[in-house]
Amino acid sequence: MDANLYTKRLMLEPLKLADIPAVYEIAKDRQSIEDFQYVANSIDEVRDWLEPSYHDPNNLIWVIRKQRKAIGLF
């Protein structure tokens, strides 16, 4: 079963731990993270924040991609 969701412009897919570096690139930019409570200072901070959700099937985090590049979370 494919858990990905597609539109003409975007793709949503469940977070993978391999996405952590791309999420860090988004989360370290204050203008990109209006909905987050803090700016990430390291990849380890992002990993610590996301990893529990990655292992919890009741707390799914979606990665938003445009042209295969991670551009946000949902």
JOVEN-V214538 format. One record per backbone hydrogen bond with DSSP energy under -0.5 kcal/mol. NH is the residue of the N-H (numbers start at 0). CO is the residue of the C=O. If there is no record, write none. Layout:
NH;CO + NH;CO
This chain:
2;0 + 4;11 + 6;9 + 10;64 + 11;4 + 12;62 + 14;60 + 18;15 + 19;16 + 22;18 + 23;19 + 24;20 + 25;21 + 26;22 + 27;23 + 28;25 + 29;27 + 31;28 + 32;28 + 32;29 + 35;32 + 39;26 + 45;41 + 46;42 + 47;43 + 48;44 + 49;45 + 50;46 + 51;47 + 52;49 + 53;49 + 54;50 + 55;52 + 56;54 + 58;55 + 62;12 + 63;71 + 64;10 + 64;62 + 65;68 + 68;65 + 70;63 + 71;63 + 73;61
